[in-house]
């Protein structure tokens, strides 16, 4: 059932994140995890920081690199490659 949900999901990372948080909360409520509150809040904070970094990486990967900038970099590299042996 879980594998089918992951397979059919458009946002697999968010689904796994939600499941991890849900398991932590359920196990704290049932008494399986007896974690002091400062450590627990740090756990949730680090999970949230991971999701923020994931969304930043997605944002960087979806924004296209400007074509004129890339062509200028290539031209400057070729220019440098040609002039370095001379100078």
ChimeraX commands (.cxc) that place a marker at each C-alpha (Angstrom):
marker #1 position 0.00,0.00,0.00 radius 0.5
marker #1 position 2.82,2.41,0.90 radius 0.5
marker #1 position 4.86,1.57,-2.17 radius 0.5
marker #1 position 1.83,2.13,-4.37 radius 0.5
marker #1 position 1.26,5.52,-2.74 radius 0.5
marker #1 position 4.89,6.50,-3.39 radius 0.5
marker #1 position 4.71,5.23,-6.97 radius 0.5
marker #1 position 1.56,7.22,-7.75 radius 0.5
marker #1 position 2.62,10.37,-5.92 radius 0.5
marker #1 position 3.83,13.47,-7.74 radius 0.5
marker #1 position 5.74,14.67,-4.67 radius 0.5
marker #1 position 7.56,11.65,-3.31 radius 0.5
marker #1 position 9.94,13.58,-1.07 radius 0.5
marker #1 position 7.15,15.48,0.65 radius 0.5
marker #1 position 5.23,12.24,1.15 radius 0.5
marker #1 position 8.24,10.55,2.79 radius 0.5
marker #1 position 8.80,13.66,4.93 radius 0.5
marker #1 position 5.18,13.59,6.09 radius 0.5
marker #1 position 5.40,9.88,6.88 radius 0.5
marker #1 position 8.55,10.36,8.96 radius 0.5
marker #1 position 6.95,13.18,10.95 radius 0.5
marker #1 position 3.78,11.14,11.43 radius 0.5
marker #1 position 5.73,8.11,12.71 radius 0.5
marker #1 position 7.67,10.27,15.15 radius 0.5
marker #1 position 4.53,11.94,16.51 radius 0.5
marker #1 position 2.62,8.65,16.79 radius 0.5
marker #1 position 5.48,6.95,18.63 radius 0.5
marker #1 position 5.87,9.86,21.04 radius 0.5
marker #1 position 2.14,9.81,21.76 radius 0.5
marker #1 position 2.15,6.07,22.38 radius 0.5
marker #1 position 5.22,6.27,24.62 radius 0.5
marker #1 position 7.57,4.27,22.39 radius 0.5
marker #1 position 9.85,7.30,22.05 radius 0.5
marker #1 position 10.56,9.04,25.32 radius 0.5
marker #1 position 12.58,11.98,24.05 radius 0.5
marker #1 position 13.12,15.21,26.00 radius 0.5
marker #1 position 11.34,18.16,24.34 radius 0.5
marker #1 position 14.50,20.09,23.36 radius 0.5
marker #1 position 15.86,17.10,21.46 radius 0.5
marker #1 position 12.49,16.48,19.85 radius 0.5
marker #1 position 12.16,20.06,18.68 radius 0.5
marker #1 position 15.68,19.88,17.26 radius 0.5
marker #1 position 14.70,16.72,15.39 radius 0.5
marker #1 position 11.74,18.47,13.76 radius 0.5
marker #1 position 13.88,21.54,13.09 radius 0.5
marker #1 position 16.50,19.50,11.25 radius 0.5
marker #1 position 13.83,17.70,9.22 radius 0.5
marker #1 position 12.34,21.07,8.26 radius 0.5
marker #1 position 15.80,22.42,7.35 radius 0.5
marker #1 position 16.28,19.42,5.08 radius 0.5
marker #1 position 13.01,20.17,3.32 radius 0.5
marker #1 position 13.99,23.82,2.90 radius 0.5
marker #1 position 17.28,22.76,1.32 radius 0.5
marker #1 position 15.45,20.31,-0.94 radius 0.5
marker #1 position 13.12,23.05,-2.16 radius 0.5
marker #1 position 16.10,25.35,-2.76 radius 0.5
marker #1 position 17.77,22.63,-4.85 radius 0.5
marker #1 position 14.56,22.12,-6.84 radius 0.5
marker #1 position 14.35,25.86,-7.42 radius 0.5
marker #1 position 17.93,26.01,-8.68 radius 0.5
marker #1 position 17.44,23.03,-10.98 radius 0.5
marker #1 position 14.24,24.38,-12.55 radius 0.5
marker #1 position 15.50,27.91,-13.31 radius 0.5
marker #1 position 17.31,27.81,-16.66 radius 0.5
marker #1 position 20.82,29.15,-16.97 radius 0.5
marker #1 position 20.79,32.32,-19.13 radius 0.5
marker #1 position 21.90,31.48,-22.68 radius 0.5
marker #1 position 23.78,34.76,-23.34 radius 0.5
marker #1 position 25.75,34.31,-20.12 radius 0.5
marker #1 position 26.71,30.75,-21.06 radius 0.5
marker #1 position 27.82,31.83,-24.55 radius 0.5
marker #1 position 29.86,34.69,-23.12 radius 0.5
marker #1 position 31.59,32.32,-20.68 radius 0.5
marker #1 position 32.40,29.91,-23.53 radius 0.5
marker #1 position 33.77,32.74,-25.71 radius 0.5
marker #1 position 35.96,34.02,-22.87 radius 0.5
marker #1 position 37.29,30.52,-22.19 radius 0.5
marker #1 position 38.20,30.05,-25.87 radius 0.5
marker #1 position 39.80,33.50,-25.93 radius 0.5
marker #1 position 41.83,32.60,-22.83 radius 0.5
marker #1 position 42.76,29.23,-24.32 radius 0.5
marker #1 position 44.06,30.92,-27.47 radius 0.5
marker #1 position 45.95,33.75,-25.77 radius 0.5
marker #1 position 47.57,31.86,-22.89 radius 0.5
marker #1 position 50.34,30.20,-24.96 radius 0.5
marker #1 position 51.18,33.51,-26.62 radius 0.5
marker #1 position 51.46,35.56,-23.43 radius 0.5
marker link #1:1,2 radius 0.2
marker link #1:2,3 radius 0.2
marker link #1:3,4 radius 0.2
marker link #1:4,5 radius 0.2
marker link #1:5,6 radius 0.2
marker link #1:6,7 radius 0.2
marker link #1:7,8 radius 0.2
marker link #1:8,9 radius 0.2
marker link #1:9,10 radius 0.2
marker link #1:10,11 radius 0.2
marker link #1:11,12 radius 0.2
marker link #1:12,13 radius 0.2
marker link #1:13,14 radius 0.2
marker link #1:14,15 radius 0.2
marker link #1:15,16 radius 0.2
marker link #1:16,17 radius 0.2
marker link #1:17,18 radius 0.2
marker link #1:18,19 radius 0.2
marker link #1:19,20 radius 0.2
marker link #1:20,21 radius 0.2
marker link #1:21,22 radius 0.2
marker link #1:22,23 radius 0.2
marker link #1:23,24 radius 0.2
marker link #1:24,25 radius 0.2
marker link #1:25,26 radius 0.2
marker link #1:26,27 radius 0.2
marker link #1:27,28 radius 0.2
marker link #1:28,29 radius 0.2
marker link #1:29,30 radius 0.2
marker link #1:30,31 radius 0.2
marker link #1:31,32 radius 0.2
marker link #1:32,33 radius 0.2
marker link #1:33,34 radius 0.2
marker link #1:34,35 radius 0.2
marker link #1:35,36 radius 0.2
marker link #1:36,37 radius 0.2
marker link #1:37,38 radius 0.2
marker link #1:38,39 radius 0.2
marker link #1:39,40 radius 0.2
marker link #1:40,41 radius 0.2
marker link #1:41,42 radius 0.2
marker link #1:42,43 radius 0.2
marker link #1:43,44 radius 0.2
marker link #1:44,45 radius 0.2
marker link #1:45,46 radius 0.2
marker link #1:46,47 radius 0.2
marker link #1:47,48 radius 0.2
marker link #1:48,49 radius 0.2
marker link #1:49,50 radius 0.2
marker link #1:50,51 radius 0.2
marker link #1:51,52 radius 0.2
marker link #1:52,53 radius 0.2
marker link #1:53,54 radius 0.2
marker link #1:54,55 radius 0.2
marker link #1:55,56 radius 0.2
marker link #1:56,57 radius 0.2
marker link #1:57,58 radius 0.2
marker link #1:58,59 radius 0.2
marker link #1:59,60 radius 0.2
marker link #1:60,61 radius 0.2
marker link #1:61,62 radius 0.2
marker link #1:62,63 radius 0.2
marker link #1:63,64 radius 0.2
marker link #1:64,65 radius 0.2
marker link #1:65,66 radius 0.2
marker link #1:66,67 radius 0.2
marker link #1:67,68 radius 0.2
marker link #1:68,69 radius 0.2
marker link #1:69,70 radius 0.2
marker link #1:70,71 radius 0.2
marker link #1:71,72 radius 0.2
marker link #1:72,73 radius 0.2
marker link #1:73,74 radius 0.2
marker link #1:74,75 radius 0.2
marker link #1:75,76 radius 0.2
marker link #1:76,77 radius 0.2
marker link #1:77,78 radius 0.2
marker link #1:78,79 radius 0.2
marker link #1:79,80 radius 0.2
marker link #1:80,81 radius 0.2
marker link #1:81,82 radius 0.2
marker link #1:82,83 radius 0.2
marker link #1:83,84 radius 0.2
marker link #1:84,85 radius 0.2
marker link #1:85,86 radius 0.2
marker link #1:86,87 radius 0.2
view
